[in-house]
Amino acid sequence: MFWNKPTDPVCKMKLKKVTQFKSEFQNKTYHFCSLNCKQKFDKSPREYAK
């Protein structure tokens, strides 16, 4: 199965693999490179979600 590599919405890093850090916002899943980026997103998701 092909997996489209997402970009971390906080730091803009292209992710090379699925990570354990993810959040749901407005019926969309966002993936993160680190817990730090996930926590920033979770505090103000509208700032980072597009």
N, C-alpha and C positions, 0 to 999 in steps of 0.2 A: 504494500500500500504506500502510495506517495504521500508524504507529509509536507505541506507547505510551511516553510520555515518562517515563523513570525518574527516581528521586531518588538523588543521590549518598549512599551509606550513611554516609559519614564526616561531611560538613558539612551534609547534608540539603538541599542545593540542588536544585531542580527543573531538570533538564537540558532545554534547548530544542532540542538537536540531538545527533546521534550524535557522540561524541568518540573520539579515538584511545586514550583511557585506559580500559582495561577489564581485569578479572581474572576468572578462573573459580574458584569455590569450591563444593564439593559439588554439582557438575553444574549450577550456576547462574552466569550471567554478570552481573557487577556493573559499572556504568559510573560514571565519575568526571569531575568538572569539571576536575581538574588532576592533574599528576604527583604533587604533594605528597599529595593525598588517596589516590591509588592506592597510594603507598608506605606510608602509614599503614595502609591496609587490608591490604596484603600482609604487614606485620609481625605483625598479629594479627587475621586475618579473622573468627575466632569472636566477637570483641568487636563487630564491625559487622554481620555477617550475621544476618539474621532469617528 
